[in-house]
């Protein structure tokens, strides 16, 4: 028989052995094997540690914890973690039992419980779903074990958490698909407002940067008190917790100066084991320091610190901050309703991630609910990696004439990439047409009619199938790759959705399409005219 109870000091050796049996000696977090560290956790009021015990033998079958300091003091957010079931007791429902008892124990202490479930196996995901934790996100390559692993993020709400939620968040379009999945999972209406118009924070490279010391802490605390009402970045730490508590949690701040005047600071934790940085606070006197501080941390992570993973939680009511992070190559990976308590209500959060070293995700064992979110998140990373190539390759095309840099990137963002081998068909005459192809590398041939008369060729930097963007009719010709050809594909439906949200882009695109189509028709007519003259001259020669 198995029973679950609070862990006691005499249980620590067996808890340590359980961690070793589950994770092996190569587990990077050696503190889990340190009985002194486990003892401190046992007597820490911010940690609940349970064990599952076999009553006859007194053997520990598994252990699990809830950490109450995941959010700031007032957030009432905890993490359901450190779940380990000894291999001798697997497939006996121990994980489910530990989850059930954890939920019972914390219902009056939390508003939100989060689970970061491993995806190398589906067990933690299934246990969480069975206990009404909702899928909220997918964290690619977020933690380092023997290699970088991805995690599923799930959450369950307690008490008045959702009743206190501030409704109608304003989010950038890139975060909307994720929000539209996460909100229904928590039985909330999809009430977000898509914000197309908010500009990112401005560039400014004229500030000086230095790391905070004890002497700099009081000055920073003074400006923090003046901007707390406009908080846009959230995390598990805050400046007012005190310099030494920040140090104990491996937190630091970079300060921005305009000459001798302090204008802002950014707080983050740096984990050298996981090669990760998590930004938790941004404090500024002026909007001009915001982007500078974010960009400086990103640069140091990329160029100096060997960081592979950056994470930040941004308010779902702060579209300017969301847009700024997107331009710094942070992408949405989770939408967490009602996560942080601010003033008198709870705010939704968009978790955004910058992957500085995009690697293979390895084996993924995802439940159907998590698969949908994971595909959406990773599709965003794939698309984002392609956008600069497309934007650079087609920026000189007539199709893009008149578009500014931001408009080009938005259009490129709805394109996909397709590669065709030599002699492979791109599209066929009389088939349904729904895509336009922009040649990035290679060459395409265009033929017409049953004999396949060549009527033209499409070179690098040119387009084919533009009529499909004007109407979803049929192809008027057959297009075949002459050599291996890489194309950017713009589909009729995707362009329509973009134009609906951004009519300013649509006006320019459709104008350029009309002009380009006219030029192509003239070129085709000239080609056919020359062909007719050539064939006429051959016929005359034969008749003589």
C-alpha positions in Angstrom: 0.0 0.0 0.0 1.2 3.5 -0.9 0.5 6.6 1.2 1.5 10.2 0.6 2.8 12.4 3.4 5.0 15.5 4.1 8.7 14.7 3.8 10.7 14.5 7.0 14.4 14.9 7.7 14.9 11.1 8.0 13.6 10.7 4.5 16.3 12.8 2.9 18.8 9.9 2.1 16.0 8.0 0.3 14.9 11.2 -1.6 18.5 11.6 -2.7 18.6 8.0 -3.9 15.4 8.5 -5.8 16.7 11.4 -7.7 19.9 9.5 -8.6 17.8 6.5 -9.7 15.7 8.7 -11.9 18.2 11.2 -13.3 21.5 9.4 -13.1 24.8 10.7 -11.9 25.1 13.1 -14.9 22.2 15.3 -13.8 23.5 18.9 -14.0 21.7 20.1 -10.8 23.9 18.4 -8.2 22.2 20.2 -5.4 19.3 17.6 -5.7 21.9 15.1 -4.5 23.1 17.3 -1.6 21.3 16.4 1.6 22.2 19.7 3.1 20.4 21.5 0.2 17.5 19.1 0.5 17.3 19.8 4.2 17.1 23.6 3.6 14.3 23.0 1.1 12.5 20.8 3.6 12.4 23.6 6.2 11.8 26.4 3.7 8.3 27.8 4.1 8.2 28.5 0.4 8.6 24.8 -0.6 6.1 22.0 0.0 7.8 18.6 -0.3 5.8 15.3 -0.4 6.8 11.7 -0.5 5.0 8.6 -1.6 5.9 5.8 0.8 5.3 2.0 0.7 3.7 1.4 4.1 5.0 -2.1 4.7 8.7 -1.5 3.8 8.9 2.2 4.5 10.6 2.6 1.1 10.1 5.9 -0.7 8.4 5.3 -4.0 8.5 8.9 -5.2 8.7 12.5 -4.3 7.3 15.8 -5.6 7.3 19.4 -4.5 5.5 22.7 -5.0 7.7 25.8 -5.1 5.7 28.9 -4.0 8.3 31.6 -5.1 7.9 31.2 -8.8 6.2 34.6 -9.1 6.7 37.7 -7.1 5.4 37.9 -3.6 1.9 39.0 -4.5 1.5 36.9 -7.6 0.5 33.6 -5.7 2.1 31.5 -8.5 3.8 28.2 -7.8 5.5 25.5 -9.7 4.6 21.9 -9.4 8.1 20.3 -9.9 10.7 17.9 -8.7 8.5 14.9 -9.5 10.5 11.7 -9.4 9.1 8.2 -9.2 11.6 5.4 -8.4 12.0 3.0 -11.3 10.9 0.1 -9.0 7.5 1.7 -8.6 6.6 2.9 -12.0 3.3 2.2 -13.7 1.6 2.0 -10.3 -0.1 5.5 -10.4 2.4 7.1 -8.0 2.8 10.2 -10.2 -1.0 10.7 -10.3 -1.2 10.2 -6.5 1.5 12.8 -5.8 -0.2 15.3 -8.1 -3.6 14.8 -6.4 -2.1 15.3 -2.9 -0.2 18.4 -4.1 -3.3 20.0 -5.5 -5.2 19.3 -2.2 -2.4 20.8 -0.1 -2.0 24.1 -2.0 -5.6 25.1 -3.1 -5.8 27.9 -0.5 -2.2 29.1 -1.0 -2.0 29.7 -4.8 -3.9 31.4 -7.6 -2.0 29.7 -10.3 0.0 26.4 -10.4 2.3 25.8 -13.3 3.9 22.6 -14.5 6.9 22.4 -16.8 6.6 18.9 -18.1 9.4 17.1 -19.9 8.5 16.0 -23.5 11.0 13.2 -23.9 8.2 11.1 -22.5 4.4 12.0 -22.2 3.9 10.9 -18.5 4.0 14.3 -16.8 1.9 15.8 -19.5 -0.8 13.2 -19.1 -0.8 13.4 -15.3 -1.1 17.2 -15.5 -4.0 17.0 -18.1 -5.8 14.5 -15.9 -5.7 16.9 -13.0 -7.1 19.8 -15.1 -3.9 21.7 -15.9 -4.4 23.5 -19.2 -1.9 23.6 -22.0 -0.5 27.1 -22.2 2.8 26.9 -24.1 5.9 25.1 -25.4 9.4 26.1 -24.3 11.8 24.9 -26.9 15.3 23.9 -25.7 14.7 25.6 -22.4 16.6 23.4 -20.0 19.9 21.6 -20.1 20.2 18.0 -18.9 22.7 15.8 -20.8 21.5 17.8 -23.8 19.1 20.7 -24.2 15.5 19.6 -23.7 12.1 21.2 -24.5 9.3 21.5 -22.0 5.5 21.7 -22.1 4.0 24.4 -20.0 0.6 23.8 -18.3 -1.4 25.7 -15.7 -4.3 25.3 -13.3 -6.2 28.2 -11.6 -7.4 28.4 -8.1 -9.6 30.7 -6.0 -10.4 34.1 -7.6 -7.5 34.0 -10.1 -9.6 34.3 -13.3 -12.3 36.5 -11.7 -9.6 39.1 -11.0 -8.3 39.0 -14.6 -8.0 42.2 -16.6 -9.8 41.6 -19.9 -9.2 42.7 -23.4 -5.4 42.4 -23.6 -3.7 44.2 -26.5 -1.3 41.9 -28.3 0.7 41.9 -31.5 -0.5 39.7 -34.4 2.3 37.2 -33.9 1.0 36.3 -30.4 -2.6 36.0 -31.5 -2.6 32.3 -32.6 -1.1 31.2 -29.3 -3.6 33.3 -27.3 -6.5 31.9 -29.3 -5.4 28.3 -28.3 -4.5 29.0 -24.6 -7.6 31.0 -23.6 -10.2 28.4 -24.5 -8.1 25.8 -22.6 -8.8 27.8 -19.5 -12.5 28.3 -20.3 -11.9 32.0 -21.0 -13.3 33.9 -24.0 -10.8 34.9 -26.7 -11.1 38.6 -25.9 -7.7 39.8 -27.1 -7.4 42.9 -29.3 -4.9 42.5 -32.1 -2.7 45.7 -32.1 -1.2 46.4 -35.6 -0.3 50.0 -35.0 1.8 50.3 -31.9 5.4 51.1 -32.8 8.4 49.5 -31.1 10.4 51.6 -28.6 13.0 53.8 -30.4 16.7 53.0 -31.0 19.3 54.8 -29.0 23.0 53.7 -28.8 24.3 56.7 -27.0 24.1 55.4 -23.4 26.9 53.9 -21.3 26.5 50.5 -19.6 27.8 49.1 -16.3 26.9 46.4 -13.8 25.1 47.3 -10.6 27.1 47.3 -7.4 26.0 47.9 -3.8 26.7 51.7 -4.3 24.5 51.9 -7.3 21.5 50.1 -5.7 20.0 53.1 -3.7 20.0 55.3 -6.8 18.3 52.7 -8.8 15.7 52.0 -6.1 14.8 55.7 -6.2 13.9 55.7 -9.9 12.2 52.3 -9.5 9.6 53.8 -7.2 8.6 56.3 -9.8 7.8 53.9 -12.6 6.2 50.9 -10.9 2.7 51.8 -12.2 3.8 51.2 -15.8 5.4 47.8 -15.3 5.6 45.8 -18.6 8.1 43.1 -17.7 7.5 40.6 -14.9 9.5 37.9 -13.2 10.2 36.1 -9.9 12.4 38.9 -8.5 12.1 42.7 -8.0 14.6 45.4 -7.1 12.9 46.1 -3.7 13.6 42.5 -2.5 17.1 43.9 -1.5 20.6 43.7 -3.0 21.7 40.7 -1.0 18.6 38.6 -1.7 19.1 39.4 -5.4 22.7 38.3 -5.2 21.7 35.1 -3.4 19.4 34.3 -6.4 22.1 35.0 -9.0 20.3 38.1 -10.1 22.1 41.2 -11.4 21.3 44.5 -13.1 22.9 46.4 -16.0 22.6 50.1 -15.5 22.3 52.6 -18.4 23.9 56.1 -18.0 23.6 59.3 -20.0 26.9 60.8 -19.0 26.8 60.7 -15.2 22.9 60.4 -15.0 21.3 57.1 -14.4 18.5 56.6 -16.9 17.5 52.9 -16.4 18.4 49.4 -15.6 17.5 45.8 -16.6 17.4 42.9 -14.1 18.1 39.3 -15.1 19.3 35.9 -13.8 22.2 34.1 -15.6 22.4 30.4 -15.2 25.9 29.2 -16.3 24.8 25.5 -16.0 21.9 25.9 -18.4 23.5 28.7 -20.5 20.3 30.6 -20.0 19.2 34.2 -19.1 15.8 35.2 -17.7 15.0 38.8 -17.7 12.7 39.8 -14.8 12.6 43.6 -14.6 13.1 46.7 -16.6 13.3 50.2 -14.9 13.7 53.4 -17.0 13.3 57.1 -16.8 12.8 57.4 -20.5 11.4 55.3 -23.4 14.7 55.8 -25.2 16.6 53.6 -22.7 14.2 50.6 -23.0 15.3 49.2 -26.3 19.0 50.0 -25.5 18.9 47.9 -22.3 17.1 45.0 -24.0 19.5 45.1 -27.0 22.6 45.3 -24.7 21.6 42.2 -22.7 20.8 40.3 -26.0 24.2 41.4 -27.4 26.2 40.3 -24.3 24.3 36.9 -24.3 25.2 36.4 -27.9 28.8 37.7 -28.0 30.2 37.4 -24.5 28.4 35.0 -22.2 27.8 32.0 -24.4 24.1 32.0 -23.7 21.8 29.7 -25.7 18.4 30.5 -24.3 16.8 33.8 -23.3 13.3 34.2 -21.7 11.2 37.1 -20.7 7.5 37.5 -19.5 5.9 40.6 -21.0 2.5 42.0 -20.2 -0.2 41.1 -22.7 -1.3 44.8 -22.3 2.0 46.2 -23.6 2.1 45.9 -27.4 5.0 48.3 -27.8 7.2 46.1 -25.6 6.0 43.0 -27.4 6.9 44.6 -30.8 10.3 45.7 -29.5 11.1 42.1 -28.3 9.9 40.7 -31.6 12.4 43.0 -33.5 15.1 41.7 -31.2 14.2 38.1 -32.3 12.2 37.1 -29.3 9.2 35.0 -30.3 6.0 34.0 -28.3 6.1 30.5 -26.8 3.4 30.7 -24.2 0.3 32.7 -23.3 -0.5 32.6 -19.6 -3.8 34.2 -18.6 -4.1 36.0 -15.2 -0.5 35.2 -14.2 0.7 38.3 -12.4 -1.0 40.5 -9.8 -0.6 44.2 -10.6 -2.3 46.9 -8.6 -5.9 45.6 -8.2 -6.1 42.9 -10.9 -4.3 40.1 -12.6 -2.7 40.5 -16.0 -2.1 38.0 -18.8 1.5 37.3 -19.8 3.1 36.5 -23.1 6.3 34.4 -22.5 8.8 35.3 -25.3 12.0 33.4 -26.0 15.2 34.2 -28.0 17.0 31.1 -29.1 20.7 32.0 -29.7 21.5 28.4 -30.8 18.7 26.8 -32.7 19.3 23.0 -32.4 17.5 19.8 -33.2 14.6 19.3 -30.7 15.4 15.6 -30.4 12.6 13.1 -29.7 9.3 14.6 -28.7 6.5 12.6 -27.1 3.6 15.0 -27.0 -0.1 14.6 -26.2 -2.4 15.8 -28.9 -3.2 19.0 -26.9 0.5 19.8 -26.5 1.3 18.8 -30.1 -1.0 21.6 -31.4 0.8 24.3 -29.4 4.3 22.9 -30.0 3.7 22.9 -33.8 2.5 26.5 -33.6 5.4 27.7 -31.6 8.1 25.9 -33.7 6.4 27.0 -36.9 7.0 30.6 -35.6 10.7 29.9 -35.1 11.0 28.3 -38.5 9.2 31.2 -40.2 11.2 33.7 -38.3 14.5 32.1 -39.4 13.4 32.3 -43.0 12.1 35.9 -42.9 15.5 37.7 -43.2 16.5 35.5 -46.2 13.3 36.3 -48.0 13.3 40.0 -47.1 16.9 40.4 -48.3 16.4 38.4 -51.5 13.2 40.2 -52.6 13.7 43.7 -51.3 14.7 44.9 -54.8 11.8 43.2 -56.6 9.2 45.4 -58.3 6.7 43.6 -56.1 8.1 45.3 -53.0 8.6 48.8 -54.5 7.3 51.4 -52.1 7.3 49.1 -49.0 9.4 50.2 -46.0 11.5 47.8 -44.0 8.8 46.9 -41.5 6.3 46.3 -44.3 8.7 44.1 -46.2 9.3 42.0 -43.1 5.6 41.6 -42.4 5.0 40.4 -46.0 8.0 38.1 -45.9 6.6 36.7 -42.6 3.6 35.2 -44.4 5.7 33.5 -47.0 7.1 30.0 -46.9 10.0 28.4 -48.7 9.8 25.6 -51.2 12.6 24.0 -53.2 12.1 22.2 -56.6 14.6 19.9 -58.2 15.5 20.2 -61.9 12.5 19.1 -64.2 10.1 19.1 -61.2 6.7 20.7 -61.8 5.9 23.9 -59.9 2.4 24.2 -61.2 0.4 22.9 -64.2 -1.8 24.6 -66.7 -5.6 24.5 -65.9 -5.0 23.4 -62.3 -6.3 25.5 -59.4 -4.1 28.4 -58.6 -3.6 29.6 -55.1 0.1 30.6 -54.8 2.6 32.9 -56.2 6.3 31.9 -56.4 9.3 34.3 -56.0 12.5 32.8 -57.4 15.3 33.1 -54.8 17.8 30.9 -56.6 17.6 29.0 -59.9 15.5 29.3 -63.0 11.9 28.3 -64.0 10.6 27.6 -67.5 7.0 28.5 -68.5 5.3 26.4 -71.2 1.8 26.7 -72.8 -0.5 24.3 -74.6 -0.4 20.5 -75.1 2.9 20.4 -77.1 4.4 22.4 -74.2 5.6 25.5 -76.2 8.0 27.5 -74.2 6.7 31.0 -73.7 9.3 32.4 -71.3 11.6 31.8 -68.3 11.6 33.2 -64.7 14.9 34.1 -63.3 16.2 34.9 -59.8 14.4 37.9 -58.4 11.3 37.4 -60.6 7.8 36.1 -59.8 5.4 33.6 -61.4 1.8 32.9 -60.6 0.9 36.4 -59.6 -2.6 36.1 -61.1 -3.4 33.7 -58.3 -3.1 36.5 -55.8 -5.7 38.5 -57.7 -8.1 35.6 -58.1 -8.2 32.0 -57.1 -8.7 30.7 -60.7 -6.6 28.3 -62.7 -3.0 28.4 -63.9 -2.7 29.7 -67.5 0.6 27.9 -68.1 2.8 25.1 -66.8 5.9 26.0 -64.8 8.8 23.6 -64.4 12.2 24.0 -62.7 15.0 24.1 -65.2 17.6 23.8 -62.4 17.3 23.2 -58.7 15.3 26.2 -57.7 14.5 27.8 -54.3 11.3 29.8 -54.1 9.4 31.9 -51.6 5.7 31.0 -51.7 3.0 33.6 -51.1 -0.5 32.0 -50.9 -3.7 33.8 -51.9 -5.3 33.2 -48.5 -2.3 34.3 -46.5 -2.0 37.5 -48.5 -5.7 38.2 -48.1 -5.4 37.8 -44.3 -2.4 40.2 -44.2 -4.2 42.8 -46.4 -7.2 42.6 -44.2 -5.1 43.5 -41.2 -2.7 45.8 -43.1 -4.5 47.6 -46.0 -1.4 49.9 -46.3 0.6 46.9 -47.5 -2.2 45.7 -49.8 -2.5 49.0 -51.7 1.2 48.8 -52.6 1.3 45.1 -53.4 -1.7 45.2 -55.7 -0.4 48.2 -57.5 2.9 46.6 -58.1 1.2 43.3 -59.1 -0.8 45.1 -61.8 2.3 46.9 -63.2 4.4 43.7 -63.1 1.7 41.7 -64.8 1.4 44.3 -67.6 5.2 44.1 -68.2 5.1 40.3 -68.3 2.2 40.2 -70.8 4.1 42.6 -73.1 7.2 40.5 -72.9 5.2 37.3 -73.6 3.5 39.0 -76.6 6.9 40.1 -78.0 8.3 36.5 -77.5 5.3 35.0 -79.4 5.5 37.6 -82.1 9.2 36.8 -82.7 8.5 33.1 -82.7 5.8 33.6 -85.3 8.1 35.6 -87.5 10.8 33.0 -87.2 8.4 30.1 -88.1 7.1 32.2 -91.0 10.5 32.7 -92.4 11.3 28.9 -92.1 8.1 28.1 -94.0 8.9 30.5 -96.8 12.4 28.9 -97.1 10.9 25.4 -97.3 8.4 26.4 -100.0 11.2 27.7 -102.2 
